[in-house]
Amino acid sequence: MGYMVVRSEDTKRVLPDEISVLIVENTAISITGCLLAELTAKKISGR
């Protein structure tokens, strides 16, 4: 895989290198352990 999938009206794929801060505005999300590990490894903060 190697990317985060963002689904809304359309689906987007985002590479972890393109993320500096991840803002979660909805409780109806799925975050995988692999994504958390990758975000942690790249020291990407969440708000």
N, CA, C and O atoms as a Maestro MAE file, in Angstrom:
{
 s_m_m2io_version
 :::
 2.0.0
}

f_m_ct {
 s_m_title
 :::
 protein
 m_atom[188] {
  # First column is atom index #
  i_m_mmod_type
  r_m_x_coord
  r_m_y_coord
  r_m_z_coord
  i_m_residue_number
  s_m_chain_name
  s_m_pdb_residue_name
  s_m_pdb_atom_name
  i_m_atomic_number
  :::
  1 25 0.836 -1.177 0.000 1 A "MET " " N  " 7
  2 3 0.000 0.000 0.000 1 A "MET " " CA " 6
  3 2 0.889 1.251 0.000 1 A "MET " " C  " 6
  4 15 1.243 1.748 -1.069 1 A "MET " " O  " 8
  5 25 1.247 1.756 1.154 2 A "GLY " " N  " 7
  6 3 2.145 2.904 1.217 2 A "GLY " " CA " 6
  7 2 1.468 4.252 1.133 2 A "GLY " " C  " 6
  8 15 2.148 5.263 0.962 2 A "GLY " " O  " 8
  9 25 0.141 4.306 1.248 3 A "TYR " " N  " 7
  10 3 -0.561 5.575 1.187 3 A "TYR " " CA " 6
  11 2 -1.799 5.523 2.076 3 A "TYR " " C  " 6
  12 15 -2.273 4.449 2.446 3 A "TYR " " O  " 8
  13 25 -2.313 6.707 2.410 4 A "MET " " N  " 7
  14 3 -3.530 6.814 3.195 4 A "MET " " CA " 6
  15 2 -4.682 7.074 2.225 4 A "MET " " C  " 6
  16 15 -4.548 7.888 1.311 4 A "MET " " O  " 8
  17 25 -5.801 6.398 2.412 5 A "VAL " " N  " 7
  18 3 -6.976 6.581 1.563 5 A "VAL " " CA " 6
  19 2 -7.964 7.489 2.290 5 A "VAL " " C  " 6
  20 15 -8.339 7.233 3.434 5 A "VAL " " O  " 8
  21 25 -8.374 8.548 1.608 6 A "VAL " " N  " 7
  22 3 -9.362 9.484 2.150 6 A "VAL " " CA " 6
  23 2 -10.605 9.366 1.280 6 A "VAL " " C  " 6
  24 15 -10.562 9.618 0.076 6 A "VAL " " O  " 8
  25 25 -11.709 8.983 1.902 7 A "ARG " " N  " 7
  26 3 -12.949 8.805 1.153 7 A "ARG " " CA " 6
  27 2 -13.967 9.857 1.556 7 A "ARG " " C  " 6
  28 15 -14.251 10.036 2.740 7 A "ARG " " O  " 8
  29 25 -14.504 10.538 0.586 8 A "SER " " N  " 7
  30 3 -15.632 11.454 0.776 8 A "SER " " CA " 6
  31 2 -16.499 11.285 -0.462 8 A "SER " " C  " 6
  32 15 -16.866 10.159 -0.801 8 A "SER " " O  " 8
  33 25 -16.830 12.358 -1.136 9 A "GLU " " N  " 7
  34 3 -17.576 12.206 -2.386 9 A "GLU " " CA " 6
  35 2 -16.712 11.528 -3.447 9 A "GLU " " C  " 6
  36 15 -17.221 10.850 -4.339 9 A "GLU " " O  " 8
  37 25 -15.415 11.719 -3.337 10 A "ASP " " N  " 7
  38 3 -14.465 11.014 -4.193 10 A "ASP " " CA " 6
  39 2 -13.398 10.389 -3.305 10 A "ASP " " C  " 6
  40 15 -13.322 10.701 -2.116 10 A "ASP " " O  " 8
  41 25 -12.588 9.529 -3.858 11 A "THR " " N  " 7
  42 3 -11.538 8.846 -3.103 11 A "THR " " CA " 6
  43 2 -10.186 9.399 -3.497 11 A "THR " " C  " 6
  44 15 -9.876 9.524 -4.682 11 A "THR " " O  " 8
  45 25 -9.372 9.735 -2.486 12 A "LYS " " N  " 7
  46 3 -8.032 10.272 -2.729 12 A "LYS " " CA " 6
  47 2 -7.014 9.420 -2.008 12 A "LYS " " C  " 6
  48 15 -7.295 8.874 -0.940 12 A "LYS " " O  " 8
  49 25 -5.837 9.303 -2.585 13 A "ARG " " N  " 7
  50 3 -4.724 8.600 -1.953 13 A "ARG " " CA " 6
  51 2 -3.648 9.621 -1.624 13 A "ARG " " C  " 6
  52 15 -3.256 10.422 -2.473 13 A "ARG " " O  " 8
  53 25 -3.172 9.587 -0.382 14 A "VAL " " N  " 7
  54 3 -2.190 10.559 0.080 14 A "VAL " " CA " 6
  55 2 -0.970 9.799 0.590 14 A "VAL " " C  " 6
  56 15 -1.094 8.904 1.426 14 A "VAL " " O  " 8
  57 25 0.193 10.153 0.090 15 A "LEU " " N  " 7
  58 3 1.436 9.548 0.570 15 A "LEU " " CA " 6
  59 2 1.799 10.139 1.930 15 A "LEU " " C  " 6
  60 15 1.576 11.329 2.153 15 A "LEU " " O  " 8
  61 25 2.345 9.349 2.837 16 A "PRO " " N  " 7
  62 3 2.729 9.867 4.157 16 A "PRO " " CA " 6
  63 2 3.727 11.023 4.079 16 A "PRO " " C  " 6
  64 15 3.728 11.892 4.951 16 A "PRO " " O  " 8
  65 25 4.562 11.046 3.064 17 A "ASP " " N  " 7
  66 3 5.530 12.142 2.921 17 A "ASP " " CA " 6
  67 2 4.855 13.480 2.632 17 A "ASP " " C  " 6
  68 15 5.479 14.529 2.797 17 A "ASP " " O  " 8
  69 25 3.600 13.463 2.207 18 A "GLU " " N  " 7
  70 3 2.858 14.678 1.906 18 A "GLU " " CA " 6
  71 2 2.113 15.217 3.131 18 A "GLU " " C  " 6
  72 15 1.469 16.263 3.047 18 A "GLU " " O  " 8
  73 25 2.194 14.517 4.262 19 A "ILE " " N  " 7
  74 3 1.445 14.885 5.470 19 A "ILE " " CA " 6
  75 2 2.410 15.452 6.503 19 A "ILE " " C  " 6
  76 15 3.452 14.858 6.781 19 A "ILE " " O  " 8
  77 25 2.057 16.613 7.073 20 A "SER " " N  " 7
  78 3 2.841 17.131 8.191 20 A "SER " " CA " 6
  79 2 2.027 17.086 9.482 20 A "SER " " C  " 6
  80 15 2.582 16.851 10.555 20 A "SER " " O  " 8
  81 25 0.707 17.310 9.385 21 A "VAL " " N  " 7
  82 3 -0.202 17.232 10.526 21 A "VAL " " CA " 6
  83 2 -1.473 16.548 10.048 21 A "VAL " " C  " 6
  84 15 -1.966 16.843 8.959 21 A "VAL " " O  " 8
  85 25 -2.004 15.643 10.850 22 A "LEU " " N  " 7
  86 3 -3.240 14.947 10.517 22 A "LEU " " CA " 6
  87 2 -4.335 15.437 11.457 22 A "LEU " " C  " 6
  88 15 -4.245 15.246 12.670 22 A "LEU " " O  " 8
  89 25 -5.361 16.064 10.908 23 A "ILE " " N  " 7
  90 3 -6.490 16.565 11.692 23 A "ILE " " CA " 6
  91 2 -7.680 15.662 11.431 23 A "ILE " " C  " 6
  92 15 -8.097 15.489 10.286 23 A "ILE " " O  " 8
  93 25 -8.226 15.084 12.493 24 A "VAL " " N  " 7
  94 3 -9.385 14.189 12.388 24 A "VAL " " CA " 6
  95 2 -10.598 14.954 12.908 24 A "VAL " " C  " 6
  96 15 -10.643 15.336 14.078 24 A "VAL " " O  " 8
  97 25 -11.578 15.176 12.037 25 A "GLU " " N  " 7
  98 3 -12.743 15.977 12.412 25 A "GLU " " CA " 6
  99 2 -14.021 15.156 12.544 25 A "GLU " " C  " 6
  100 15 -15.106 15.717 12.700 25 A "GLU " " O  " 8
  101 25 -13.902 13.851 12.484 26 A "ASN " " N  " 7
  102 3 -15.086 13.004 12.536 26 A "ASN " " CA " 6
  103 2 -14.744 11.732 13.300 26 A "ASN " " C  " 6
  104 15 -13.645 11.196 13.157 26 A "ASN " " O  " 8
  105 25 -15.665 11.255 14.096 27 A "THR " " N  " 7
  106 3 -15.410 10.021 14.854 27 A "THR " " CA " 6
  107 2 -15.691 8.768 14.036 27 A "THR " " C  " 6
  108 15 -15.350 7.666 14.465 27 A "THR " " O  " 8
  109 25 -16.305 8.917 12.870 28 A "ALA " " N  " 7
  110 3 -16.632 7.769 12.022 28 A "ALA " " CA " 6
  111 2 -15.494 7.502 11.034 28 A "ALA " " C  " 6
  112 15 -15.670 7.622 9.822 28 A "ALA " " O  " 8
  113 25 -14.321 7.138 11.572 29 A "ILE " " N  " 7
  114 3 -13.146 6.888 10.733 29 A "ILE " " CA " 6
  115 2 -12.550 5.529 11.080 29 A "ILE " " C  " 6
  116 15 -12.868 4.937 12.111 29 A "ILE " " O  " 8
  117 25 -11.700 5.061 10.217 30 A "SER " " N  " 7
  118 3 -10.921 3.852 10.479 30 A "SER " " CA " 6
  119 2 -9.448 4.201 10.332 30 A "SER " " C  " 6
  120 15 -9.020 4.697 9.290 30 A "SER " " O  " 8
  121 25 -8.682 3.942 11.373 31 A "ILE " " N  " 7
  122 3 -7.236 4.155 11.323 31 A "ILE " " CA " 6
  123 2 -6.584 2.803 11.577 31 A "ILE " " C  " 6
  124 15 -6.814 2.182 12.614 31 A "ILE " " O  " 8
  125 25 -5.781 2.355 10.643 32 A "THR " " N  " 7
  126 3 -5.134 1.050 10.799 32 A "THR " " CA " 6
  127 2 -3.864 1.170 11.626 32 A "THR " " C  " 6
  128 15 -3.289 2.250 11.765 32 A "THR " " O  " 8
  129 25 -3.447 0.050 12.163 33 A "GLY " " N  " 7
  130 3 -2.184 0.000 12.892 33 A "GLY " " CA " 6
  131 2 -1.006 0.346 11.998 33 A "GLY " " C  " 6
  132 15 -0.045 0.975 12.440 33 A "GLY " " O  " 8
  133 25 -1.082 -0.066 10.739 34 A "CYS " " N  " 7
  134 3 -0.010 0.252 9.788 34 A "CYS " " CA " 6
  135 2 0.100 1.758 9.574 34 A "CYS " " C  " 6
  136 15 1.205 2.295 9.510 34 A "CYS " " O  " 8
  137 25 -1.042 2.443 9.462 35 A "LEU " " N  " 7
  138 3 -1.008 3.899 9.296 35 A "LEU " " CA " 6
  139 2 -0.429 4.556 10.532 35 A "LEU " " C  " 6
  140 15 0.412 5.448 10.422 35 A "LEU " " O  " 8
  141 25 -0.868 4.125 11.715 36 A "LEU " " N  " 7
  142 3 -0.329 4.700 12.950 36 A "LEU " " CA " 6
  143 2 1.179 4.488 13.053 36 A "LEU " " C  " 6
  144 15 1.905 5.392 13.467 36 A "LEU " " O  " 8
  145 25 1.648 3.313 12.683 37 A "ALA " " N  " 7
  146 3 3.085 3.028 12.731 37 A "ALA " " CA " 6
  147 2 3.848 3.930 11.762 37 A "ALA " " C  " 6
  148 15 4.913 4.448 12.099 37 A "ALA " " O  " 8
  149 25 3.310 4.113 10.574 38 A "GLU " " N  " 7
  150 3 3.970 4.956 9.573 38 A "GLU " " CA " 6
  151 2 3.984 6.423 10.003 38 A "GLU " " C  " 6
  152 15 4.998 7.104 9.846 38 A "GLU " " O  " 8
  153 25 2.873 6.910 10.540 39 A "LEU " " N  " 7
  154 3 2.812 8.288 11.028 39 A "LEU " " CA " 6
  155 2 3.790 8.506 12.180 39 A "LEU " " C  " 6
  156 15 4.440 9.548 12.265 39 A "LEU " " O  " 8
  157 25 3.886 7.523 13.058 40 A "THR " " N  " 7
  158 3 4.818 7.608 14.184 40 A "THR " " CA " 6
  159 2 6.262 7.596 13.700 40 A "THR " " C  " 6
  160 15 7.089 8.370 14.183 40 A "THR " " O  " 8
  161 25 6.567 6.720 12.746 41 A "ALA " " N  " 7
  162 3 7.920 6.608 12.224 41 A "ALA " " CA " 6
  163 2 8.360 7.909 11.546 41 A "ALA " " C  " 6
  164 15 9.533 8.277 11.599 41 A "ALA " " O  " 8
  165 25 7.418 8.594 10.914 42 A "LYS " " N  " 7
  166 3 7.733 9.853 10.224 42 A "LYS " " CA " 6
  167 2 7.534 11.058 11.107 42 A "LYS " " C  " 6
  168 15 7.692 12.195 10.662 42 A "LYS " " O  " 8
  169 25 7.181 10.812 12.386 43 A "LYS " " N  " 7
  170 3 6.980 11.869 13.389 43 A "LYS " " CA " 6
  171 2 5.945 12.900 12.944 43 A "LYS " " C  " 6
  172 15 6.152 14.108 13.058 43 A "LYS " " O  " 8
  173 25 4.821 12.385 12.432 44 A "ILE " " N  " 7
  174 3 3.718 13.220 12.011 44 A "ILE " " CA " 6
  175 2 2.763 13.360 13.191 44 A "ILE " " C  " 6
  176 15 2.309 12.364 13.754 44 A "ILE " " O  " 8
  177 25 2.466 14.595 13.559 45 A "SER " " N  " 7
  178 3 1.622 14.812 14.738 45 A "SER " " CA " 6
  179 2 0.151 14.848 14.352 45 A "SER " " C  " 6
  180 15 -0.198 15.125 13.205 45 A "SER " " O  " 8
  181 25 -0.695 14.569 15.315 46 A "GLY " " N  " 7
  182 3 -2.133 14.612 15.111 46 A "GLY " " CA " 6
  183 2 -2.749 15.706 15.967 46 A "GLY " " C  " 6
  184 15 -2.240 16.025 17.041 46 A "GLY " " O  " 8
  185 25 -3.803 16.257 15.508 47 A "ARG " " N  " 7
  186 3 -4.525 17.312 16.237 47 A "ARG " " CA " 6
  187 2 -5.968 16.953 16.349 47 A "ARG " " C  " 6
  188 15 -6.748 17.709 16.928 47 A "ARG " " O  " 8
  :::
 }
 m_bond[187] {
  # First column is bond index #
  i_m_from
  i_m_to
  i_m_order
  :::
  1 1 2 1
  2 2 3 1
  3 3 4 2
  4 3 5 1
  5 5 6 1
  6 6 7 1
  7 7 8 2
  8 7 9 1
  9 9 10 1
  10 10 11 1
  11 11 12 2
  12 11 13 1
  13 13 14 1
  14 14 15 1
  15 15 16 2
  16 15 17 1
  17 17 18 1
  18 18 19 1
  19 19 20 2
  20 19 21 1
  21 21 22 1
  22 22 23 1
  23 23 24 2
  24 23 25 1
  25 25 26 1
  26 26 27 1
  27 27 28 2
  28 27 29 1
  29 29 30 1
  30 30 31 1
  31 31 32 2
  32 31 33 1
  33 33 34 1
  34 34 35 1
  35 35 36 2
  36 35 37 1
  37 37 38 1
  38 38 39 1
  39 39 40 2
  40 39 41 1
  41 41 42 1
  42 42 43 1
  43 43 44 2
  44 43 45 1
  45 45 46 1
  46 46 47 1
  47 47 48 2
  48 47 49 1
  49 49 50 1
  50 50 51 1
  51 51 52 2
  52 51 53 1
  53 53 54 1
  54 54 55 1
  55 55 56 2
  56 55 57 1
  57 57 58 1
  58 58 59 1
  59 59 60 2
  60 59 61 1
  61 61 62 1
  62 62 63 1
  63 63 64 2
  64 63 65 1
  65 65 66 1
  66 66 67 1
  67 67 68 2
  68 67 69 1
  69 69 70 1
  70 70 71 1
  71 71 72 2
  72 71 73 1
  73 73 74 1
  74 74 75 1
  75 75 76 2
  76 75 77 1
  77 77 78 1
  78 78 79 1
  79 79 80 2
  80 79 81 1
  81 81 82 1
  82 82 83 1
  83 83 84 2
  84 83 85 1
  85 85 86 1
  86 86 87 1
  87 87 88 2
  88 87 89 1
  89 89 90 1
  90 90 91 1
  91 91 92 2
  92 91 93 1
  93 93 94 1
  94 94 95 1
  95 95 96 2
  96 95 97 1
  97 97 98 1
  98 98 99 1
  99 99 100 2
  100 99 101 1
  101 101 102 1
  102 102 103 1
  103 103 104 2
  104 103 105 1
  105 105 106 1
  106 106 107 1
  107 107 108 2
  108 107 109 1
  109 109 110 1
  110 110 111 1
  111 111 112 2
  112 111 113 1
  113 113 114 1
  114 114 115 1
  115 115 116 2
  116 115 117 1
  117 117 118 1
  118 118 119 1
  119 119 120 2
  120 119 121 1
  121 121 122 1
  122 122 123 1
  123 123 124 2
  124 123 125 1
  125 125 126 1
  126 126 127 1
  127 127 128 2
  128 127 129 1
  129 129 130 1
  130 130 131 1
  131 131 132 2
  132 131 133 1
  133 133 134 1
  134 134 135 1
  135 135 136 2
  136 135 137 1
  137 137 138 1
  138 138 139 1
  139 139 140 2
  140 139 141 1
  141 141 142 1
  142 142 143 1
  143 143 144 2
  144 143 145 1
  145 145 146 1
  146 146 147 1
  147 147 148 2
  148 147 149 1
  149 149 150 1
  150 150 151 1
  151 151 152 2
  152 151 153 1
  153 153 154 1
  154 154 155 1
  155 155 156 2
  156 155 157 1
  157 157 158 1
  158 158 159 1
  159 159 160 2
  160 159 161 1
  161 161 162 1
  162 162 163 1
  163 163 164 2
  164 163 165 1
  165 165 166 1
  166 166 167 1
  167 167 168 2
  168 167 169 1
  169 169 170 1
  170 170 171 1
  171 171 172 2
  172 171 173 1
  173 173 174 1
  174 174 175 1
  175 175 176 2
  176 175 177 1
  177 177 178 1
  178 178 179 1
  179 179 180 2
  180 179 181 1
  181 181 182 1
  182 182 183 1
  183 183 184 2
  184 183 185 1
  185 185 186 1
  186 186 187 1
  187 187 188 2
  :::
 }
}
